[in-house]
Amino acid sequence: MITWLSFVLLSLASFRFTRLIVFDKITAFMRAPFFEVEENWLPDGTVEETVMFKGNGLKRWIGELLRCHWCVGIWSAIFLFCGFHFFSTIFIPIIIILAVAGVASIIEVLISYLI
């Protein structure tokens, strides 16, 4: 049985782990073999992204999955939950660190909107 605290920690950790894989620059090396993102600054100051997938078949499919935060979110949740369930000693510190980082990123976004 999972407690409410475990659920909250796993949810926040999954959120942060997903963003780490899909968006963060530190993991760009993982995405680089599968697609490239070109950013174009528009006159109104917004950024338009163009995604160019590399290869066909399995390589393209992996690229499409890595670009989709919904897809990666499911797999990161499964990974973290299974790790929590079967290898708690190793995964609990990782989950707590990711959860704290997730809360910090949410706070940062909220503050940036308020300022």
NORHU-V202707 format. One line per field, one symbol per residue. ss: DSSP state (a for helix, b for strand, c for the rest). phi: phi as a letter, one per 30 degrees, with the letter a starting at -180 (. if undefined). A space follows every 50 residues. Layout:
BEGIN
ss: ???
phi: ???
END
This chain:
BEGIN
ss: cccaaaaaaaaaaaaaaaaaaaccaaaaaaaaccbbbbbbbcccccbbbb bbbccccaaaaaaaaaacaaaaaaaaaaaaaaaaaacaaaaaaaaaaaaa aaaaaaaaaaaaaac
phi: .cddddddddddddeddddeddcdddcedddedcabccccdcedjdcccc ccdcibiddddddddddcddddedddddeddddddcbeeddedddddddd ddddddddddddddd
END
